[in-house]
Structures are given as structure tokens and as C-alpha cells.
């Protein structure tokens, strides 16, 4: 079984730290490294690919140091964020070229390239020169190059960048299929919603430091302990002040504000489980008609923002 391990890894560029004291263990399935541009995602991927050496710590891929043993890299398919094409080539020529570098003969390489590109919806475009490709076509071609030789590990840097909705959907489905085959699929993205419902494991990173990691359920548990704002819209707007005053009596409510324009009461709590358990009881007891309850904070984006801001979520 394939695995990727980073132990106490720091990577510095002169006086600037790309990442600091990162510890990761990544196994089969889909793992998302999520964070804004400049967070340290690409640096982490370069270390895993063996394209860079850690300043401190150790990186191993299947128990091998990818920086010192270049042969281990042959088991990793990589689709970079940046374009790396020979623009004069057609899509099928480009993918075939890289397959021949993996010791496939010309006929086999072309057959595999055709199959991979076709599965990604490039049946006709594969025979056109890459210089004519749209952004989505380029993304698909990079992914085809990464997967064509059937590696056990796939590293995809911002794979949804510039992709249209149909391309995003297709790539997501392919990733699920690869994970189902027991491969490691490592994705980086700065758009958290792109991969929130796709990944088996989530790593949140910012300024080169890991903020949190875990599966979706573990990440969701963190959200139970961070301050959260909930909007409550009563049926009768004339009762907003009465409801607000009643909610101030509860110790699990930290603040109450009335939004007259939206006809909502904005409640803040740091005990979300208690909030969602007790609020319906209060509504029923006080015979309050409510037409809407929602929270903009109930998302991975919100959790990430609060962790970056240094909110007390522990």
C-alpha cells in the first residue's frame, strides 16, 4: 500500500520559510491540501515529488526519499498548476511523448494516450495542436499526462483552476474512480468549496503552517467549538425585539443583534450543539413563528477564516 509521510518538515528559501514543522501521513484515497495562494501548498507538493529537499525533517514516499532516489518519482503522476506544454504538439502527441519516457513503445503509447484523452472528453480535440486549446482542455490534457502510465500516486496542483462546470464535474468523478482503485489522490486548491465534498481527508494550511487536519467529520467537529452566527427570521417582524430580549437570558448566547433591513435576529453562540438543541424548545415554548434559520458560518470556508484569524476553537 502506498503512503506519503512528512516528519517535522521545514523548507526555507534563504530567510523565508515556505513551510514550517509540517507533519503528515497520507494514504490511499483523496486528500485535499487547502489554503490561499502562497499558503505553502505548492512547496509541500514539490517536496513530495522530490523536486525540492527539506531544510529540516524527512519526506518519504513508499518508505523512499523521493529527492535522493529519482526512480521513486516514476510512480507519481503530476499535473502542475502552470502550463508545461509543447504548444506545437497535438494532445495525443504530447501524452504519447511522456508515455514513451516511461518505456512504452510508440504504438502502445498512442493507444493509451487516445484512451485517456477520450475518457476526459477530448475525442476530437486530441488531434488539434495544444496552442488552440481552451483552459479546460489544457487542464484535462495535463491530467491525462499524469494518469496515463497508471501511477499509484497522483498529485494534482489546482486541478480546477479555470475549469468550466462540466470539466470540474468530470475531473471530480475521475478522482473518485482513481481513489476507488486504491490510489493516493493528492489535490491542492485555494477554493475550499471545490473539494469539501470530494476529499476523504482535509489539510488546512496557511503561511506555511498546518492549521488543522482530519476527515470531513473531524473537521466538522472543530466547527462545533468556534463562535458561530445564526440568523433567525420570525414570521412576525414586530416580535423581533421580544425574541432578542428572551435570547439574552441564555448563557449559551454571546451576543444578539437585530437586523431591521433583513428582518432577522443575528445570534452568536460558542456552543453550537447546545444552540441547535435548545432553540427549537424555546421557539415552541414561546409560540414563536419562525420562517427561516440559517448560518453563513456553517461551512469549511468559515472555519478556515476563523482559524486564520486565530479564533479560540480548541
KARAGI-V84423 format. One record per residue. N is the residue number from 1. RES is the residue in one small letter. PHI is phi as a letter, one per 20 degrees, with the letter a starting at -180 (* if undefined). PSI is psi in whole degrees, 0 to 359 (999 if undefined). Layout:
N:RES:PHI:PSI / N:RES:PHI:PSI
This chain:
1:x:*:135 / 2:x:f:149 / 3:x:b:156 / 4:x:c:129 / 5:x:c:130 / 6:x:d:124 / 7:x:d:113 / 8:x:l:47 / 9:x:e:127 / 10:x:c:137 / 11:x:c:120 / 12:x:d:147 / 13:x:d:93 / 14:x:m:237 / 15:x:e:2 / 16:x:d:130 / 17:x:e:123 / 18:x:f:313 / 19:x:b:157 / 20:x:c:120 / 21:x:l:54 / 22:x:e:132 / 23:x:c:120 / 24:x:b:148 / 25:x:c:115 / 26:x:d:124 / 27:x:d:189 / 28:x:g:149 / 29:x:o:186 / 30:x:d:124 / 31:x:d:132 / 32:x:d:124 / 33:x:e:112 / 34:x:d:138 / 35:x:r:168 / 36:x:f:169 / 37:x:g:135 / 38:x:n:7 / 39:x:f:336 / 40:x:p:6 / 41:x:f:309 / 42:x:f:324 / 43:x:f:316 / 44:x:f:317 / 45:x:f:321 / 46:x:f:323 / 47:x:f:318 / 48:x:f:323 / 49:x:f:351 / 50:x:m:15 / 51:x:e:351 / 52:x:b:154 / 53:x:d:134 / 54:x:f:144 / 55:x:f:323 / 56:x:c:146 / 57:x:n:189 / 58:x:c:139 / 59:x:c:130 / 60:x:c:142 / 61:x:c:113 / 62:x:l:44 / 63:x:m:17 / 64:x:c:141 / 65:x:f:112 / 66:x:f:341 / 67:x:f:322 / 68:x:e:337 / 69:x:d:91 / 70:x:f:337 / 71:x:f:332 / 72:x:f:337 / 73:x:f:341 / 74:x:f:349 / 75:x:e:9 / 76:x:d:124 / 77:x:e:133 / 78:x:c:128 / 79:x:d:104 / 80:x:f:161 / 81:x:f:319 / 82:x:e:155 / 83:x:f:140 / 84:x:b:50 / 85:x:e:159 / 86:x:e:99 / 87:x:f:336 / 88:x:f:346 / 89:x:e:157 / 90:x:e:167 / 91:x:g:317 / 92:x:f:325 / 93:x:f:319 / 94:x:f:310 / 95:x:f:321 / 96:x:f:320 / 97:x:g:315 / 98:x:f:329 / 99:x:f:322 / 100:x:f:331 / 101:x:f:341 / 102:x:e:22 / 103:x:m:19 / 104:x:e:144 / 105:x:f:168 / 106:x:f:316 / 107:x:f:315 / 108:x:f:320 / 109:x:f:317 / 110:x:f:322 / 111:x:f:315 / 112:x:f:317 / 113:x:g:317 / 114:x:f:317 / 115:x:f:313 / 116:x:f:315 / 117:x:f:324 / 118:x:f:318 / 119:x:f:338 / 120:x:e:15 / 121:x:n:23 / 122:x:d:37 / 123:x:g:311 / 124:x:e:319 / 125:x:f:337 / 126:x:f:340 / 127:x:e:2 / 128:x:e:158 / 129:x:f:143 / 130:x:f:333 / 131:x:f:343 / 132:x:e:359 / 133:x:f:147 / 134:x:f:173 / 135:x:f:317 / 136:x:f:320 / 137:x:f:321 / 138:x:f:319 / 139:x:f:314 / 140:x:f:321 / 141:x:f:321 / 142:x:f:318 / 143:x:f:319 / 144:x:f:318 / 145:x:f:321 / 146:x:f:327 / 147:x:e:345 / 148:x:g:325 / 149:x:e:13 / 150:x:l:54 / 151:x:f:159 / 152:x:e:346 / 153:x:c:131 / 154:x:d:127 / 155:x:d:114 / 156:x:c:111 / 157:x:e:111 / 158:x:l:56 / 159:x:f:341 / 160:x:e:3 / 161:x:f:120 / 162:x:m:4 / 163:x:e:142 / 164:x:f:168 / 165:x:g:320 / 166:x:f:322 / 167:x:f:318 / 168:x:g:314 / 169:x:f:316 / 170:x:f:315 / 171:x:f:320 / 172:x:f:318 / 173:x:f:320 / 174:x:f:318 / 175:x:f:319 / 176:x:f:320 / 177:x:f:316 / 178:x:f:318 / 179:x:f:323 / 180:x:f:339 / 181:x:e:2 / 182:x:n:12 / 183:x:e:157 / 184:x:e:124 / 185:x:d:109 / 186:x:d:120 / 187:x:d:138 / 188:x:d:146 / 189:x:b:149 / 190:x:d:358 / 191:x:d:100 / 192:x:f:321 / 193:x:f:338 / 194:x:f:324 / 195:x:c:1 / 196:x:g:318 / 197:x:e:9 / 198:x:d:325 / 199:x:e:148 / 200:x:e:333 / 201:x:b:138 / 202:x:c:134 / 203:x:c:121 / 204:x:d:126 / 205:x:c:143 / 206:x:b:138 / 207:x:l:38 / 208:x:m:4 / 209:x:d:145 / 210:x:e:122 / 211:x:e:322 / 212:x:a:158 / 213:x:b:156 / 214:x:q:179 / 215:x:f:176 / 216:x:g:322 / 217:x:f:321 / 218:x:f:321 / 219:x:f:321 / 220:x:f:327 / 221:x:f:326 / 222:x:f:326 / 223:x:f:338 / 224:x:f:342 / 225:x:d:10 / 226:x:d:150 / 227:x:g:136 / 228:x:c:139 / 229:x:d:135 / 230:x:c:132 / 231:x:e:127 / 232:x:d:121 / 233:x:d:107 / 234:x:f:156 / 235:x:f:321 / 236:x:d:105 / 237:x:f:340 / 238:x:f:345 / 239:x:e:6 / 240:x:g:317 / 241:x:f:325 / 242:x:f:316 / 243:x:f:316 / 244:x:g:315 / 245:x:f:320 / 246:x:f:321 / 247:x:f:335 / 248:x:f:345 / 249:x:f:346 / 250:x:e:132 / 251:x:f:347 / 252:x:e:3 / 253:x:d:122 / 254:x:e:337 / 255:x:b:154 / 256:x:c:129 / 257:x:c:147 / 258:x:d:124 / 259:x:d:97 / 260:x:f:322 / 261:x:f:316 / 262:x:e:359 / 263:x:l:47 / 264:x:c:155 / 265:x:d:128 / 266:x:d:112 / 267:x:d:140 / 268:x:d:135 / 269:x:c:150 / 270:x:d:15 / 271:x:c:72 / 272:x:f:325 / 273:x:f:316 / 274:x:f:318 / 275:x:g:307 / 276:x:f:341 / 277:x:e:319 / 278:x:e:330 / 279:x:g:314 / 280:x:f:326 / 281:x:f:317 / 282:x:f:317 / 283:x:g:317 / 284:x:f:315 / 285:x:f:317 / 286:x:e:359 / 287:x:l:50 / 288:x:e:123 / 289:x:e:126 / 290:x:c:129 / 291:x:e:343 / 292:x:b:137 / 293:x:c:122 / 294:x:b:161 / 295:x:c:121 / 296:x:f:344 / 297:x:e:353 / 298:x:e:62 / 299:x:b:162 / 300:x:f:327 / 301:x:g:316 / 302:x:f:316 / 303:x:g:315 / 304:x:g:314 / 305:x:g:319 / 306:x:f:324 / 307:x:f:319 / 308:x:f:321 / 309:x:f:350 / 310:x:n:26 / 311:x:f:148 / 312:x:e:95 / 313:x:d:355 / 314:x:f:999
